[in-house]
Amino acid sequence: MPATNSNSAYGSVSKIFHWLTALLILTVIPLGVVANRLALDAPLKVPLFSVHKSLGVIIFCVALARILWALTQEKPGDLHPQRKVETLVAHIVHWLLYLSLVLVPLSGWLHHAATDGFAPLLLPFGDNLPFIPKNESIAAVFSGLHWVWSKVLVASILLHFAGAMKHQIIDKDATLRRMWFGNPTLPETQAPDRQRAAPIAALAIYLVAAAGAGLAGLFSHNDLENRASLAQVATEWQVTEGTLGISITQLGNPVSGQFDDWTAAIQFDENASGTLGSVTTTIAIGSLHLGSVSGQAMGADFFDAAAFPTAAFTADITADGPDYLATGSLQIKDITLPVVLPFALDLDGDTAEMSGTLALDRRDFAIGQSVADESNLAFAVAVTVNLRATRN
């Protein structure tokens, strides 16, 4: 069996590419479906998604190699060139498959690179890509494209399979024989007609699918559900800008995010003796953006945002040498524990800048009880506060 194609037969290299791609696709799709349907805190969800993503990157690389090989080969002729419409549809489906094998895994890979956390690749590369920033809006676009284009891929596979069965059962021709291994007797065919309409039609189908995804809102980064609406608070010091960040470690990889909605009522007099003031902070749990694990973090085994939409930190402020301490309590879900937040403070008249880090253990607040293995989700959680405030 020759390695290269001829006018009437595919060579061994093309056949290996074809069946290897089929095996990978028929593995990666069920993995994605099963992983997507598992509960957010299911132990197998992250490993299955890691395998799914890793196989997707492999499919992308195999597809590029297959396309490069195909460009160097002649294509066996059509078995029924007189059937114009059927032949055109077959060519469109083939072009859809080629586009799918590149665009579907590529869109998934770009989505993975644009977001933090959740199911890293099981490959020594690819979690981060050049020119792809960590940005949830960009990630949402690639996520929407991956979702809708994967449906085009599945439809193309079904049409391809239906066509192959028609050739085998109804036409009883050599379509399957010339893609299988060995040296079967095959009819002589002429070089196929160049179907210029086929690649244009396939590309148009992909563009229409992308446009439909955009109109359906699949490219939008929506606010998380169960987000509490926080009212304004009376405060002596008004926060003008600041971030309330959180950092976790998942599968050995750091994942950072922040709460977008929180309020702080601050009283502080740097000239007072003893207790210098107090702070009361209320946090909308549903405003947390934590890469691709934001939704998982809202689940019942984690923050349980549906039942406990806010968290609260209340503390007194005292001096500790050149730095300061906020000593009080932190309430997450229905658990309240004493905590101490050390922070640095830079005062300039009626303007203050502070920064501090609070080290927590997620188990103390019953966060991620089902994830008892620290190699999956580390126990340590760092909360960082950076803000600028002005005195009213």
C-alpha positions as CSV (number, residue, x, y, z in Angstrom):
1,M,0.0,0.0,0.0
2,P,1.7,3.2,-1.1
3,A,2.1,6.1,1.3
4,T,0.9,8.8,-1.1
5,N,-2.5,9.3,-2.8
6,S,-3.3,8.6,-6.4
7,N,-6.2,9.5,-8.7
8,S,-8.2,6.5,-7.5
9,A,-6.9,5.7,-4.0
10,Y,-5.8,7.3,-0.7
11,G,-2.3,6.5,0.5
12,S,-1.5,5.0,3.9
13,V,-0.6,8.4,5.4
14,S,-3.9,9.9,4.5
15,K,-5.7,6.9,5.9
16,I,-3.8,7.1,9.2
17,F,-4.7,10.8,9.5
18,H,-8.3,10.0,8.8
19,W,-8.8,7.3,11.4
20,L,-6.6,8.9,14.0
21,T,-8.7,12.0,13.7
22,A,-11.9,10.0,13.9
23,L,-10.7,8.2,17.1
24,L,-9.7,11.5,18.7
25,I,-13.0,13.2,17.8
26,L,-15.1,10.3,19.0
27,T,-13.3,10.4,22.3
28,V,-13.2,14.2,22.9
29,I,-16.9,14.9,22.3
30,P,-18.3,12.4,24.8
31,L,-15.7,13.5,27.4
32,G,-16.9,17.1,27.0
33,V,-20.6,16.2,27.2
34,V,-20.1,14.1,30.3
35,A,-17.8,16.7,32.0
36,N,-20.3,19.5,31.2
37,R,-23.2,17.6,32.8
38,L,-21.4,16.7,36.0
39,A,-22.2,18.8,39.1
40,L,-19.8,21.7,39.7
41,D,-18.3,20.0,42.7
42,A,-18.2,16.5,41.2
43,P,-14.6,15.0,41.8
44,L,-14.3,13.9,38.1
45,K,-15.4,17.2,36.6
46,V,-12.0,18.9,36.6
47,P,-10.0,15.8,35.4
48,L,-12.4,15.0,32.6
49,F,-12.3,18.6,31.4
50,S,-8.5,18.6,31.5
51,V,-8.4,15.5,29.3
52,H,-11.0,17.0,27.0
53,K,-9.0,20.2,26.6
54,S,-5.7,18.4,26.1
55,L,-7.2,16.1,23.4
56,G,-8.6,19.2,21.8
57,V,-5.1,20.8,21.5
58,I,-3.8,17.4,20.1
59,I,-6.6,17.4,17.5
60,F,-5.7,20.9,16.5
61,C,-2.1,19.9,15.9
62,V,-3.1,16.7,14.1
63,A,-5.5,18.7,11.9
64,L,-2.8,21.1,10.9
65,A,-0.5,18.3,10.0
66,R,-3.3,16.6,8.0
67,I,-4.1,19.7,6.1
68,L,-0.4,20.3,5.3
69,W,-0.1,16.7,4.0
70,A,-3.3,17.0,2.0
71,L,-1.9,20.1,0.2
72,T,1.0,18.0,-1.1
73,Q,-1.2,15.2,-2.4
74,E,-3.6,14.7,-5.3
75,K,-7.1,13.9,-4.3
76,P,-8.8,10.8,-5.5
77,G,-11.6,11.5,-8.0
78,D,-15.3,11.4,-7.2
79,L,-16.9,8.0,-7.7
80,H,-20.1,9.5,-9.0
81,P,-19.2,12.8,-10.7
82,Q,-22.4,12.8,-12.7
83,R,-24.4,13.3,-9.5
84,K,-23.7,17.0,-9.3
85,V,-25.8,18.0,-6.3
86,E,-24.8,15.0,-4.2
87,T,-21.1,15.6,-5.1
88,L,-21.3,19.3,-4.2
89,V,-22.9,18.5,-0.8
90,A,-20.2,15.9,-0.1
91,H,-17.5,18.5,-0.8
92,I,-19.2,21.1,1.4
93,V,-19.3,18.5,4.3
94,H,-15.7,17.7,3.8
95,W,-14.8,21.4,3.9
96,L,-16.9,21.8,7.1
97,L,-15.0,19.0,8.7
98,Y,-11.7,20.5,7.8
99,L,-12.7,23.9,9.2
100,S,-14.2,22.2,12.3
101,L,-11.0,20.3,13.1
102,V,-9.1,23.7,13.2
103,L,-11.7,26.2,14.5
104,V,-13.4,24.1,17.2
105,P,-10.3,23.1,19.2
106,L,-8.7,26.5,18.5
107,S,-11.6,28.4,19.9
108,G,-11.6,26.2,23.0
109,W,-7.9,26.6,23.4
110,L,-8.1,30.4,23.2
111,H,-11.0,30.4,25.7
112,H,-8.8,28.4,28.1
113,A,-5.9,30.7,27.6
114,A,-8.0,33.8,28.3
115,T,-9.3,32.7,31.6
116,D,-7.8,31.6,34.9
117,G,-8.3,28.3,36.7
118,F,-10.3,25.2,36.2
119,A,-8.9,22.1,34.5
120,P,-5.4,22.9,33.3
121,L,-4.0,21.2,30.2
122,L,-2.2,17.9,30.7
123,L,0.5,19.1,28.3
124,P,3.7,20.9,29.0
125,F,2.4,24.0,27.2
126,G,-0.7,26.0,26.3
127,D,-2.3,27.2,29.5
128,N,-1.1,30.7,28.5
129,L,-0.7,31.9,24.9
130,P,1.1,34.9,23.5
131,F,-1.1,37.9,22.7
132,I,-4.1,36.4,24.6
133,P,-4.6,38.4,27.8
134,K,-6.5,37.1,30.8
135,N,-9.8,38.8,30.1
136,E,-13.2,37.4,30.9
137,S,-14.9,39.3,28.0
138,I,-12.4,37.8,25.5
139,A,-12.9,34.4,27.1
140,A,-16.7,34.8,26.7
141,V,-16.3,35.4,23.0
142,F,-14.2,32.3,22.5
143,S,-16.5,30.3,24.7
144,G,-19.5,31.2,22.6
145,L,-17.7,30.4,19.4
146,H,-16.5,27.1,20.8
147,W,-20.1,26.2,21.8
148,V,-21.8,27.0,18.5
149,W,-19.0,25.7,16.3
150,S,-18.9,22.4,18.1
151,K,-22.5,22.0,17.1
152,V,-21.5,22.5,13.4
153,L,-18.8,19.9,13.9
154,V,-21.3,17.4,15.3
155,A,-23.7,18.1,12.4
156,S,-20.9,17.6,9.9
157,I,-19.8,14.3,11.4
158,L,-23.4,13.0,11.3
159,L,-23.7,14.1,7.6
160,H,-20.4,12.5,6.8
161,F,-21.4,9.3,8.5
162,A,-24.8,9.2,6.8
163,G,-23.1,9.7,3.4
164,A,-20.6,6.9,4.1
165,M,-23.5,4.5,5.1
166,K,-25.4,5.5,1.9
167,H,-22.4,4.6,-0.2
168,Q,-21.9,1.3,1.6
169,I,-25.5,0.1,1.9
170,I,-27.4,1.7,-0.9
171,D,-24.8,2.4,-3.6
172,K,-22.5,-0.5,-2.6
173,D,-19.5,1.3,-4.1
174,A,-15.9,1.6,-3.1
175,T,-16.1,4.7,-0.9
176,L,-15.3,3.0,2.4
177,R,-12.9,0.4,0.8
178,R,-10.6,3.1,-0.6
179,M,-10.3,4.7,2.9
180,W,-9.6,1.4,4.6
181,F,-6.2,-0.3,4.8
182,G,-5.0,-3.0,2.4
183,N,-4.9,-3.1,-1.4
184,P,-8.6,-3.5,-2.5
185,T,-9.5,-3.4,-6.1
186,L,-10.7,0.1,-6.8
187,P,-12.3,1.7,-9.9
188,E,-10.3,4.2,-11.9
189,T,-11.4,7.8,-11.4
190,Q,-10.4,11.0,-12.9
191,A,-9.1,14.0,-11.0
192,P,-12.0,15.7,-9.2
193,D,-13.4,18.9,-10.4
194,R,-12.4,21.9,-8.4
195,Q,-15.4,22.8,-6.4
196,R,-15.0,26.5,-5.7
197,A,-18.5,26.8,-4.3
198,A,-17.8,24.1,-1.6
199,P,-15.2,26.0,0.5
200,I,-17.1,29.2,0.2
201,A,-20.3,27.6,1.3
202,A,-18.6,25.9,4.3
203,L,-17.0,29.2,5.4
204,A,-20.4,30.9,5.0
205,I,-22.0,28.3,7.3
206,Y,-19.3,29.0,9.9
207,L,-19.8,32.7,9.7
208,V,-23.5,32.5,10.0
209,A,-23.1,30.2,13.0
210,A,-20.8,32.8,14.6
211,A,-23.2,35.7,13.8
212,G,-26.1,33.6,15.4
213,A,-24.0,33.1,18.5
214,G,-23.4,36.8,18.7
215,L,-27.1,37.7,18.3
216,A,-28.0,35.1,20.9
217,G,-25.8,36.8,23.4
218,L,-23.3,34.0,23.7
219,F,-20.4,36.4,23.5
220,S,-21.4,38.5,26.4
221,H,-19.9,38.1,29.9
222,N,-23.0,38.1,32.1
223,D,-23.0,39.0,35.8
224,L,-23.1,36.0,38.1
225,E,-26.4,34.9,39.5
226,N,-27.4,35.4,43.1
227,R,-25.7,38.7,43.3
228,A,-26.8,40.8,46.3
229,S,-27.5,44.5,45.8
230,L,-25.6,46.5,48.3
231,A,-26.9,49.9,49.6
232,Q,-24.7,52.9,50.2
233,V,-23.3,53.2,53.7
234,A,-22.5,56.2,55.9
235,T,-18.8,56.5,56.4
236,E,-16.3,59.0,57.7
237,W,-13.7,57.9,55.1
238,Q,-15.1,57.4,51.6
239,V,-13.4,54.8,49.4
240,T,-12.6,56.3,46.1
241,E,-10.9,53.4,44.5
242,G,-9.8,50.0,45.6
243,T,-9.8,46.2,45.0
244,L,-10.8,43.3,47.2
245,G,-8.9,40.4,45.8
246,I,-8.8,36.7,46.4
247,S,-6.2,34.1,45.4
248,I,-6.5,30.3,45.5
249,T,-4.4,27.4,44.2
250,Q,-6.1,24.8,42.1
251,L,-4.2,21.7,40.8
252,G,-1.0,23.5,41.7
253,N,-1.9,26.6,39.7
254,P,-2.6,30.0,41.2
255,V,-6.0,31.5,40.4
256,S,-6.7,35.1,41.2
257,G,-9.9,37.2,41.1
258,Q,-11.7,39.9,42.9
259,F,-15.1,40.9,44.3
260,D,-16.6,43.7,42.2
261,D,-19.2,44.9,44.7
262,W,-18.4,45.7,48.3
263,T,-18.9,48.6,50.7
264,A,-16.8,49.8,53.6
265,A,-17.9,52.1,56.5
266,I,-14.7,53.4,58.0
267,Q,-14.1,55.6,61.0
268,F,-10.5,56.5,61.8
269,D,-8.7,59.2,63.8
270,E,-4.9,58.8,63.6
271,N,-4.5,61.1,66.7
272,A,-6.7,59.0,69.0
273,S,-5.3,56.9,71.8
274,G,-5.9,53.1,72.0
275,T,-8.5,52.2,69.4
276,L,-8.1,54.5,66.4
277,G,-11.3,53.6,64.7
278,S,-13.4,50.8,63.2
279,V,-14.4,49.3,59.8
280,T,-17.4,47.4,58.6
281,T,-17.2,45.8,55.2
282,T,-20.0,44.0,53.4
283,I,-19.2,41.9,50.3
284,A,-21.6,40.8,47.6
285,I,-20.5,37.2,47.1
286,G,-22.1,36.9,43.7
287,S,-19.9,39.7,42.4
288,L,-16.8,37.4,42.6
289,H,-14.9,37.0,39.3
290,L,-12.5,34.1,39.7
291,G,-11.6,33.1,36.2
292,S,-13.3,30.0,34.9
293,V,-14.2,28.8,38.4
294,S,-16.5,31.7,39.2
295,G,-19.6,29.6,38.7
296,Q,-18.1,26.7,40.7
297,A,-17.3,29.1,43.6
298,M,-21.0,30.0,43.9
299,G,-22.1,26.4,44.5
300,A,-23.6,25.0,47.6
301,D,-20.3,23.3,48.7
302,F,-18.4,26.6,48.3
303,F,-19.8,30.1,49.0
304,D,-23.4,28.9,48.5
305,A,-24.3,32.4,47.2
306,A,-28.0,31.5,46.8
307,A,-28.4,31.0,50.6
308,F,-25.7,33.4,51.8
309,P,-25.4,36.3,49.3
310,T,-23.2,38.5,51.4
311,A,-20.1,38.2,53.7
312,A,-19.1,40.7,56.3
313,F,-15.9,41.8,58.1
314,T,-16.1,44.0,61.2
315,A,-13.1,45.1,63.1
316,D,-11.5,47.7,65.4
317,I,-8.3,49.5,64.2
318,T,-5.2,49.8,66.3
319,A,-1.6,50.7,65.7
320,D,1.1,48.1,65.6
321,G,4.4,50.0,65.4
322,P,4.7,51.5,61.9
323,D,1.8,49.4,60.7
324,Y,-1.8,48.8,61.8
325,L,-4.1,45.9,62.7
326,A,-7.8,45.5,62.0
327,T,-8.9,43.0,64.7
328,G,-12.4,41.6,64.6
329,S,-14.5,38.9,62.9
330,L,-15.2,37.6,59.5
331,Q,-18.6,36.1,58.6
332,I,-18.8,33.8,55.5
333,K,-22.0,31.7,55.1
334,D,-23.3,31.0,58.6
335,I,-19.8,30.9,60.2
336,T,-18.2,33.8,62.0
337,L,-14.6,33.6,63.2
338,P,-12.1,36.0,64.7
339,V,-9.5,37.3,62.3
340,V,-6.7,39.9,62.3
341,L,-5.8,41.9,59.2
342,P,-2.4,43.5,59.3
343,F,-2.1,46.4,56.9
344,A,0.1,49.3,55.9
345,L,-1.3,52.8,55.8
346,D,0.0,55.9,54.1
347,L,-1.7,59.1,55.3
348,D,-1.4,62.4,53.4
349,G,-3.8,64.9,55.1
350,D,-7.3,63.8,54.3
351,T,-6.2,61.1,51.9
352,A,-5.2,57.6,52.9
353,E,-3.9,54.5,51.0
354,M,-3.9,51.1,52.7
355,S,-2.9,47.6,51.7
356,G,-3.1,44.4,53.5
357,T,-3.3,40.6,53.2
358,L,-5.4,38.2,55.2
359,A,-4.5,34.5,55.2
360,L,-7.4,32.1,55.6
361,D,-8.0,28.4,55.6
362,R,-11.1,27.6,53.5
363,R,-12.0,24.6,55.7
364,D,-12.6,27.0,58.6
365,F,-15.6,28.4,56.7
366,A,-16.8,25.0,55.2
367,I,-15.7,26.0,51.8
368,G,-15.1,23.1,49.4
369,Q,-15.8,20.3,51.9
370,S,-16.1,17.8,49.1
371,V,-12.6,18.7,47.9
372,A,-10.5,17.2,50.8
373,D,-7.4,16.7,48.7
374,E,-5.2,19.8,48.9
375,S,-3.5,18.9,45.7
376,N,-6.8,19.6,43.9
377,L,-7.7,22.7,45.8
378,A,-5.3,24.1,48.4
379,F,-6.6,24.9,51.9
380,A,-4.8,28.3,52.0
381,V,-6.7,31.3,50.6
382,A,-5.2,34.8,50.4
383,V,-7.5,37.9,50.6
384,T,-5.8,41.2,49.6
385,V,-7.2,44.6,50.2
386,N,-5.9,47.8,48.4
387,L,-7.8,51.0,48.6
388,R,-7.6,54.8,48.5
389,A,-10.0,56.8,50.7
390,T,-10.6,60.4,51.5
391,R,-11.9,62.0,54.7
392,N,-15.4,63.5,54.5
